[in-house]
Amino acid sequence: MQDATPTPATDPDFQNDVVRNLICRQARYPDIATPQDWYMALAFTVKDRMLESWAASTKTYAEHHVKVACYLSAEFLIGPQLGCNLLSLGLEDEARAAMRALGQDLDALLALEEEPGLGNGGLGRLAACYLDSLATLEIPAIGYGIRYEFGIFDQDIVDGWQVERTDKWLKMGTPWEIVRPDVSFYVCFGGYTQMQTDAQDRLRVQWIPARQVKGVAYDVPIQGYRVNTCNLLRLWKSEAVESFDFEDFNAGDYYQAVEEKVVSETLSKVLYPNDEPDVGKRLRLAQQYFFVSCSLQDMLRLIDISHTPVAHFAERLAVQLNDTHPSIAVAELMRLLVDERQMAWDDAWSITLNTFAYTNHTLLPEALETWGLPLMQNLLPRLLEIIYEINRRFLEEVRNAFPGDEARVARMSLIDEQGEKKVRMAHLASVGSHAVNGVAALHSELLRQTVLRDFADMYPKRFLNVTNGVTPRRFLMLSNPGLASLLDETLGAGWRSDLTRLEALSDYADDVAFQQDWRAIRLNNKAALAGRISQLVGVRIAPEMMFDIQVKRIHEYKRQHLNALYMICLYRRLVRHPDQQAAPRCFIFGGKAAPGYWMAKLMIRLITGIAEVVNRDPVIGGRMKVVFYPDFNVKNGHLIYPAADLSEQISTAGKEASGTGNMKFMMNGALTIGTLDGANVEIRQQVGGDNFFVFGMTAQQVEALKRTGYRPGDYVQVNDELRDAIDQIAAGRFSRGDKALFAPLLDNLLNYDPFLVLADYADYAACQERVSEAWQDQRQWTQMSILNCARSGIFSSDRAIGEYCQHIWQTQKPAPRL
């Protein structure tokens, strides 16, 4: 945040409230308060104003008997809250002036805030964007998730390698949450079930659990932008039903006395990364069931206190399953309705089907969750029985629709019978939801054609597309205030509430004076990032260089190693031909590899190895730099997205569901080099082929090549530069002479190459040459940059949420009372 306007007169109420919170909540007086104390006092002052809005919103929702959108997600990567909340409330200038009067610098206080460790990557960030848009559009909504005590991990780069540190985001406390000990529910695990007959001689099932855990609600207010609406993110913390066994303590068994508390609290202790399928499976399933059960029990509580009959559950609540993680909710709602509320199966199923909708986020088979039957039987015996019954009835429906097609029946079954028997969670979500959506046009089409084809054949009306979106509040207004101010001056402030108004920026793309202003803002953003990089990793970068940036989770399908191979080829070319014309370029990477994903860690080590060689080579000078930016997260993204000239979106076509980083870069004026994958397809459609650097095979060509027999080595033999780059890696050039270090990575590329890095390399390298040529003409490049921003409006999360409301949830903003 920057002080772009004259300092306003200090609001004495705001300033006094900060001091009052400093004294009454932090127990400090100004003379001895630490910066952390001042941050907490300011945050509490802002939250107090948000809670006034929250109370008004809750009252409005209750009076209108609204339909509430409930977003179930295992992750909510909400990012730092203070800056966004000041922006939404319109208090930035007021807060800056007040803190200056109190001898404090607002920017320094903003930098102190710990990022909540509530997510892993794009899935959690999307959920956070959607909560922002729901509040801004004034749609009644609740987000439900887990209050992880420790996040994924903080990343250090030590001697070129990723080193994980515990993410202790709560170590200083957080001012944003409200503990609700009165909103708590019991969740069962293990044990057995028994049948019994009720008073009406109907067969009922009772679950006798081996143990129970209590889930306690922690609420985080989500403020809409410049509206009097504040929604809710409700996170569940696990606690022991009885936190201390006094009898064991008196008997001298001190450890047994607290064991139940320790075991129970493990459920919300730590967020597990997505890419560790064999580590912590039991805990992961327990976590998912824990937050889903608490959330559905809370929804039933809300139904009860609103005096709504349970039969009308689906008319008052729309529940979105964000990927397969919460898909156990289908079986849990059936349990709650049939076992707890004693509804007939068919009535309960009708409510369940009309309540749930499912968003699929991946085409990768390994990412479609399955749970082994022994694990499910041991941990959730009653849920498994319900899944069996859902499956029995469903397969009967399949057989009626496709008589004699037992192969189809086996493919569609909720139980995978091949090898170790497993429950297919994507199948459960697809069967138990009235709507199933992909997250980009290409992804949704491939979903219908591949992993969920049988379900699309059977329920064609259930399937639709809602392309992802990102919030312009955080990723443009907050992180790029210079550009936001220029847009205000040029277009008026209307674009802030309707991002499609950015289209009018196209009229200024050729304006010389406007281009100068545009370049000046971008240069300031790049200088800020360069300064931070110098502090973090000691690499000095000229802001005038092209900033070529690839920041995202480190994964083979995202193909950071394709970028790395090009860097080696470019470096070798510059060494051999020092006089060759080439755009001075700084390659910037960021992202985390899952702790158990060795190949991804090796990719990081290769990038840092290249950086070590390139940045120390005096022959290269200022013509090329390579940087790995450690601990990429939302907070660091505030600096990175506005500074990018080129956005690398180079996944294998057909593998990336959508992507959202591509949208954040585009919104800030970066040009994209990318495959026709995920939302890249729609970005190119919006901005035009002349303003997008496309390369590589299409999804159809990828599949065709795999069917005919892909031989990666053939591509190396016909490309001298590529062969030289691989030889350099093998010779230990980027591993300090260790020839064995990158052998697993090279073996994987040369003999398997599952994501077709080598097949796409030549076209990628040729496309990068077109990028370099375009950079030479700064007027043309600036025009392309402006047009990318101008045509990014469709990728606002406001548009995406509008589509969910209209086509899936049937929710809307409450009408004003007459």
Number of C-alpha atoms within 10 A of each C-alpha: 17 14 14 10 8 8 13 12 11 17 12 11 10 19 20 14 17 25 21 17 21 23 16 12 14 17 11 18 16 13 6 8 14 12 14 14 21 25 24 26 24 26 24 22 22 22 23 14 13 24 17 13 22 21 14 14 21 15 11 18 17 10 12 12 12 20 22 22 24 24 23 27 27 28 26 30 23 23 23 18 22 22 22 22 25 21 20 23 18 14 15 20 22 19 23 21 24 26 21 15 13 15 10 16 17 23 13 11 20 16 12 13 21 19 21 23 26 26 26 23 21 19 19 19 24 24 23 25 25 24 29 29 27 29 26 23 20 21 27 25 25 24 26 26 28 32 28 26 21 20 24 24 23 19 21 16 17 11 10 20 18 23 16 18 11 12 20 18 20 15 10 11 11 16 19 18 16 13 15 13 11 8 14 20 22 18 21 21 20 19 16 16 14 10 10 11 10 11 6 6 8 10 10 14 18 13 19 15 17 12 15 18 23 21 29 22 28 22 21 20 22 31 32 27 24 14 15 19 26 28 29 21 22 24 26 28 27 29 23 21 17 15 15 16 16 14 12 14 14 10 9 11 13 15 11 15 20 18 14 20 19 16 13 22 19 18 27 23 18 23 24 23 20 11 15 13 15 8 12 11 15 14 16 18 20 21 25 21 24 27 28 29 24 26 28 20 19 18 18 19 13 15 17 13 8 13 9 15 10 17 13 11 20 19 18 19 25 22 26 25 25 22 23 27 23 26 30 23 27 27 23 21 24 27 23 17 21 20 17 13 12 15 17 13 16 11 13 20 20 15 20 24 19 19 25 27 26 29 22 22 24 22 20 13 8 10 15 18 17 20 18 15 18 14 16 20 16 16 23 22 22 28 22 20 17 17 19 17 14 20 19 13 10 18 19 13 14 20 14 11 11 13 12 11 12 13 8 15 19 14 15 22 20 26 22 18 12 8 6 10 14 19 21 20 22 24 23 24 29 28 23 26 22 20 26 30 25 27 25 26 23 24 26 27 16 20 27 19 13 12 17 21 16 17 20 19 12 13 15 14 11 18 21 22 22 21 28 27 29 30 24 30 24 24 23 22 20 19 26 24 19 23 21 20 16 15 19 13 10 13 15 12 14 13 18 19 15 15 22 18 19 23 18 15 17 17 11 16 20 16 12 13 9 17 21 13 14 21 16 14 19 25 17 15 23 26 17 16 23 21 16 17 19 12 11 12 13 11 17 16 22 17 20 13 20 21 25 21 25 26 23 23 18 24 21 19 19 22 21 27 23 19 21 22 25 19 22 24 20 19 21 18 13 18 16 11 10 13 8 10 12 17 17 19 22 21 22 21 24 22 20 28 23 23 17 14 13 13 18 23 20 22 22 27 23 24 26 26 21 24 25 18 17 24 18 12 15 9 12 17 12 16 20 23 28 24 24 24 21 19 18 20 23 19 17 18 19 17 19 25 29 30 29 26 26 22 25 29 27 27 25 26 26 26 18 25 26 28 24 22 21 27 31 26 27 30 29 28 30 32 29 29 23 24 25 25 27 28 27 28 17 19 23 20 13 19 20 14 11 9 21 21 20 22 20 24 20 15 17 11 13 19 13 12 14 12 9 8 8 18 17 19 16 12 19 20 11 11 13 11 20 21 16 16 22 17 13 17 25 20 17 17 16 24 22 12 12 14 15 12 18 20 16 13 19 16 11 13 19 18 12 14 19 15 18 25 27 24 21 19 21 20 15 24 21 12 18 19 15 12 20 17 14 15 20 14 10 12 18 16 20 25 21 24 26 28 29 31 23 26 26 26 25 23 27 25 26 28 23 20 24 20 16 19 18 11 14 22 26 16 22 18 15 17 9 7 7 3
